[in-house]
Each structure stands twice: as structure tokens, then as C-alpha cells.
Amino acid sequence: MKDLKRAEIKRVLMGRVVLGEDGRLIALPAGTILRTPIGIGDGADAVLLLGVSRRIRRYGTKDSKARLMEAAKKSMQNVGRGLALNEQPEAIACLIRYVLTRPAVLVFTWEDGTPTLTAWTGRGLTGWISLRRAIRAFESGLPDTVAATELKPSEEDKQSRKAAKEEKKRQKAEKKAEKKTRKETKKAAKQKPQKAAQPPDEPAEEDAQPQNDEREE
């Protein structure tokens, strides 16, 4: 389920969205090629090759869930375009486009009874700027009764990052081994082939019958 959510966010950041009847954007289903998306998103090539990154914030408040969700909805309407997510229908989300940095997606929902905001953007050097700008813009529209805290990476995220590092390390080792093999092959091809060793001279064959120097008298 988590992979499906990430894949949908990835399609949004790549610009594969259409305009819904309610005015919100909707991500095209995976594998859709017949319908024309609204446009290619900024940094879509990097999203395709490098994937997406995220930052999570949790909030504490005495306000009711309904009031907080309404406040989150109004804040997102002021910072981006509304987004309807098929994999997270209960969430409030929006897409924010920037002029100089990568676009970002904000998703506000309740996880384990805690109001949680997840900011997504494409991996890259300016990705962290987009995440910070998007989170600040969203939080500026929340009431003062809401306090934000940084969420530490979950155990699942830690395992995912560890697996990604190990995979990267394995690929690096394979490339190194392949490079070494090519180098050795090239070196062997440059070496001149050695002449085959000549067999030693065979001794002259002796006469089949020994000569008899004695004469008969």
C-alpha cells in the first residue's frame, strides 16, 4: 500500500495529472498512455531517474479533528492547487509549483490518531528548498493552537534507506569488477603471443641391424 502511495505521488510530480470535475488535479493511473496529461512537471526527468524524497511533520493541538482538517484545507488552497489522491482519498493534498525550484506535494492526514503532514518533492540538490518552502507556507496558514514537531524516521524508512545504500554499494562493486575485467582483457590483448616451444631434436635413428665387422674365414 505504501508503495502505491509513493508511486501516485511520483506521477503527480512528473506532471501526469488531469483536471477533475471538482477543480482538483487527479493523478493518471499507472500505465495510462492514451490520455494527455496537463504538462510535464519541472524536474520530471530527475523524478523518473532518482525518485522522490519526503519530509514528515506531526502536530499537536487541542482543536477537534474537523476544525483542524478545515484549517488544513484552507491553508492548502492558499499555497497550491488542490489534489485528489486515489490511494489516500481521506487526505487533504495540494500541488505547489515554484519558478526556480522543484514542485512539491503536500499531504495532510491522520496517522495513528495524530495529524500528520508529508511533503514530497523530486530528489536533487534543490529538493530540500522546495520541501522547506512548502512546509512553511502551509504552517503559516494554520491557527496558533497547532504546534508542529519533526518526526523521526520510522523503522520502515530506516530499513528502506539501508536497503538502498546496500544496493548502491553492490552496484558500485559490480561496476568496479566489470571495469577491472575490461582492463585485464585489454591488457592481455596488447601482449604479443609467445612463440610455441620447439620440441627437442630427436636423436638419429640407429640402424635396425648392427653391422658385423668380423669376416668369415
C-alpha positions, 0 to 999 in steps of 0.5 A: 500500500505504501508503495502505491502511495509513493508511486501516485505521488511520483506521477503527480510530480512528473506532471501526469495529472488531469483536471477533475470535475471538482477543480482538483488535479487527479493523478493518471493511473499507472500505465495510462498512455492514451490520455494527455496529461496537463504538462510535464512537471519541472524536474520530471526527468530527475523524478523518473531517474532518482525518485522522490524524497519526503519530509514528515511533520506531526502536530499537536493541538487541542482543536477537534479533528474537523476544525483542524482538517478545515484549517488544513484545507484552507491553508492548502488552497492558499499555497497550491492547487488542490489534489485528489489522491486515489490511494489516500482519498481521506487526505487533504493534498495540494500541488505547489509549483515554484519558478526556480525550484522543484514542485512539491506535494503536500499531504495532510492526514491522520496517522495513528490518531495524530495529524500528520503532514508529508511533503514530497518533492523530486530528489536533487540538490534543490529538493530540500528548498522546495520541501522547506518552502512548502512546509512553511507556507502551509504552517503559516496558514494554520491557527496558533493552537497547532504546534508542529514537531519533526518526526523521526524516521520510522523503522520502515524508512530506516530499513528502506534507506539501508536497503538502498545504500546496500544496493548502491554499494553492490552496484558500485562493486559490480561496476568496479569488477566489470571495469577491472575485467575490461582492463585485464582483457585489454591488457592481455590483448596488447601482449604479443603471443609467445612463440610455441616451444620447439620440441627437442631434436630427436636423436638419429635413428640407429640402424635396425641391424648392427653391422658385423665387422668380423669376416668369415674365414 
